Amino acid sequence: MALRSASKTPRLLQVLNFLSLALLLAATWMVFFYAPREAVMGEVQRVFYFHVAAGWIGMVAFIAAAVAGVLYLIRPNKKWDIFSVAAVELGLVYSFVNIAAGSIWARPIWNTWWTWDPRLVTASVMELTFLAYLMLRQAIEDPERRARFGAIYAILGSLTVPLTYMSIRIWRTIHPVVIGSGDPGAKGTFAMTQPMLVTLMVSLLTFTVFGITLLWHRVRLGWQADKVEELHIKVMGM
Amino acid sequence: MIGYLTAVFAILRKDLAVEWRSRQLLAGMLIFTLLVILIFNFALELDARVRSEVSAGVLWATFAFAGTLGLNRSMAFEKDGHALDGLLLAPVDRSAIYLGKALANLLFILAVALFILPIYSILYNVNLLNLGFLLVVLLGSWGYVSIGTLLATMSVQARSRELLLPVLLFPVLIPVLIAAVRASSFFLQGLDSSYIWPSLNLLIAYGIIMPTLATLFFDYIVEE
């Protein structure tokens, strides 16, 4: 299959490498020079584009990990397990970028790095859940059982994703909802102009393409790690 | 259906009998809860003004910590004596094992609550004898054990299992704990009922979704 690691990097992946780089440069340029300066918040509002993009793709990655978990439980096949770990790791990195970027924005706008708002709580719970997923995997030696338990925990953990997504839409919160209508008490809301929307869309596209590229690399690494583990078991078993 | 329920109650009776003969688990949990409350007393300086607001939080944190002791042990002794293998040989649906274990764990945590609530009431002069609050204790404990039993079955088969259980359990448990603390403090402070419903709904939903998922997954977890 295409995702299985070969000795040579597949052509499409090489293209994705370059495309990711180009898009990252373009998106960064757009964030700083194309998107207008927001009237009230000033320059710090530019954090918004990557903050939203990373948050979105992070959540998508966690959901993808859970879907792979379901597929694994239906028909145990190593590829779903390898995909699941890769997606969780990607989700962890993206969600962390999301939280860190949000924190940088919150310092001048909310006048604090952190506050125990429902959105911030649910986002950090989501992050912790999938860190626990990695700990669980580390604690199990048998690869088949590790995959089974991982699949189940990823499915349970994915329940935190809709909770995080919905948190700013159901509870009272100070976190702004830029797309759609949010809590009137939110601090830092603004109306997007056309260039802002375009920049956001390009950022989303960039993070999606970059995410797919990273995921693919991570899946290839997963196959190699699997091979090493198999050899290890073979040697130890003798 | 009758056979299934018989199996569930057989497991429940077995766990209660084991505990009745050793009394190790409950004794440990009870002493532990007293110690946790003692620690909270000094950590939070529970004077009259503060304690009416933090009682719910202190009690739920205590239940959550004490509960992991019970969950760890309830699966560990099955695993260590290879009793789990015997249980799995029984010609019943495996989810019956899960339900029986979960009910036993529920009774243990409720026993801890029954023990600690009067003591807390006396020590801090807070009236905890409130029907709504007791209902929240029941719902919250059920949510707790329904997921806890599943994850304990998982962690007991891994390395460093006593360490792993709380790490796996608490992130997934936070919605229950938040809802339980909110609902409890509303009942204890007698606030407007419109605030209670979102928390109660969350507790009820969790108490239905988690056991359902757990009965589906349990088979995969004990599979050899």
HADDOCK unambig.tbl for C-alpha pairs under 7 A between the chains (distance, minus, plus):
assign (segid A and resid 125 and name CA) (segid B and resid 171 and name CA) 5.80 0.50 0.50
assign (segid A and resid 128 and name CA) (segid B and resid 171 and name CA) 6.33 0.50 0.50
assign (segid A and resid 129 and name CA) (segid B and resid 171 and name CA) 5.18 0.50 0.50
assign (segid A and resid 129 and name CA) (segid B and resid 172 and name CA) 6.74 0.50 0.50
assign (segid A and resid 132 and name CA) (segid B and resid 167 and name CA) 5.95 0.50 0.50
assign (segid A and resid 132 and name CA) (segid B and resid 168 and name CA) 5.51 0.50 0.50
assign (segid A and resid 139 and name CA) (segid B and resid 158 and name CA) 5.37 0.50 0.50
assign (segid A and resid 139 and name CA) (segid B and resid 159 and name CA) 4.92 0.50 0.50
assign (segid A and resid 139 and name CA) (segid B and resid 160 and name CA) 6.92 0.50 0.50
assign (segid A and resid 140 and name CA) (segid B and resid 158 and name CA) 5.05 0.50 0.50
assign (segid A and resid 140 and name CA) (segid B and resid 159 and name CA) 6.29 0.50 0.50
assign (segid A and resid 149 and name CA) (segid B and resid 221 and name CA) 6.69 0.50 0.50
assign (segid A and resid 157 and name CA) (segid B and resid 172 and name CA) 6.62 0.50 0.50
